[in-house]
Amino acid sequence: MTLRMEGKSQRKSHRISLPAKMNLQGKEYRVLDWSLEGFKAELPQGSLADNWIGEVTFILPLQQMDISFGVKARLRRQEDESAGFSFESLPERSKSLLSAYVKASIEGQLDDVEGIIARVDTLGTPVEIEKPLTISERKQFKRSFLGRAFGHVCLAATVVFLVSFICYNNYSTLRSTRGVISGGLVDAVPQLSGTLKSIKVQEGQNVKKGQLLFTLDDRELLRQGEGIRHELSIERERLEYLYVLLQEEAKAMGLYREAAKNSAARLRLNIEGIDARIALATKEFQRANLLVKTGYVSRSEWDKKQEHLLSLEAKREEVVQQLLLAEENIRSSIDGKYLSDGKAQGKFREIEAQISIQKKVIAKDELRLSSALELLEKTRVLSKVDGFVHATKRISGTFLRSGESVLTIVVDGAKPWVQARFTFQEAKNLFPGAKAQVFIPALGIVCDGTVQALGHYAMGPNESVSQANETRLNEVPVKIILDNPPNGLITGLGVEVSVDIPWRNFLNSIS
């Protein structure tokens, strides 16, 4: 059956179903129908812009192969699941190819690929045809495949060898995570916080032990010291005043004590005189008592004798009480008190207590002054060693915290060593006496060395550089002594340390 679609112009828009696909922007869509003016295909709405123009590749499926060709099309309309396109240009060969494909589809001859291609009378548009390989092509491909496979096997073996060599090199040799040339480098640090006033030395300058290195701002400490001195002066004047009061009180006590002694002596004499008069009055009363019975002495005379005796005895008792009071005043005056007008007088003990308290206040102020002078002395930092200034790290006016490094000094005659850090896993295989290689990138040389100590035994002294004292939880410090230190070796240079260990030791460490 012959189908002629371009013979009459009224049939150009006649649409027929086409079992074909189209490739648009890298995706395949099914063609629903077509005509010589355009075609309709399954395409989600919004996939293309309005009035889109571009290349579309038609794919005509056959039983043995697919035939594809390209045309230029324009988007005319879009629906929910389909879109209509018009041909901008449809070459004659594409028309012939479509006609031959439709005829073969109608006649049931789609398996006759050669017949369909033979119906195309022009080769203006290239046609991409997928066809199977011939026997000779298959043999050639097999030979080339075996050659490539052999080359790939050799390349893989080379890669495995290189990887094995690198792994052996890495795991049989321990390398430090970091390292530095250390030793003989001392930090000059302040013992208190403050503002750096001035640096008295320069980098490279030789210094002696006890030489002034730098000073801190001491104005606040000077003001505190002057305040303490003023308070101490006032307290000392008060102590002198208390001593004057004590002397005056002691004089008063002495005068009163002497007066009390004189009064006591006078009262004793009075008592002796009264005792003599009592003895005389007693004899006269006894005589009158005998005579009154005989009538020689009247009763009134006897009464006078008795009254006189009793009055003398009462007067003696009064003087005795006065003597007791005088003696008590003598004893109490020794303790700083005396009784006068029915009240205890004297402040000797109170003044002594005030003096004792005042002495403690003065001692406290003297201690404060001593502490202030000690802090003032710490504002002047002196060199503790002989050497030369390696580096200055701060400038005048910088605020410093206690223990913050200002400059470093290289000690005269100090022999440098290497302070390296290894991981805990690597440090398991290290031991004192192990041989090490030290690479110094700044000098470009490798030196031999010996592991001397590990862990905290490898830490530097308290006043050494921070690198030697620095600790981290995931690292182990290792001290390495250089066998022959090279010339020009400067403290602070970075190094890389490697230590070779037997492969068996590594296997034991990870097992």
Buried (B, 14 or more C-beta within 10 A) or exposed (E): EEEEBEEEEEEEEEBEEBEBBBBBEEEEBEBBBBBBBBBBBBBEEEBBEEEBEEEBBBBBEBEEBBBBBBBEBBBBEBEEEBBBBBBBEBBEBBBBBBBBBBBBBEEEEBEBBEBBBEBBEEEEBEBEEEEEEEEEEEEEEEEEEEEEEEEEEEEEEEEEEEEEEEEEEEBBBBBBBBBBBBBBBBBBBBEEEBBBBEBBBEEEEEBEEEBBBBBBBBEEBEEBBEEBBEBBEEBBEBBEEBEEBBEEBEEBBEEBBEBBBEBBEBBBEBBEEBBEBBEEBBEBBEEBEEBBEEEEBEEEBBEEBBEBBEEBBEBBEEBBEBBEBBBBBBEBBEEBBBBEEEEEBBBBEEBBEBBEEBEEBBEEBBEBBEEBEEBBEBBBBBBBBBBBBBBBEBEEEEEBEEEBBBBBBBBEEBEBBBBBBBBEEBBBBBEEEBEBBBBBEEBEEEBEBBBBBBEEEBBBEEBBBEBBBBEEEEBBBBBBBBEEBEEEBEBBBEBBBBBEBEEEEBEEBEE
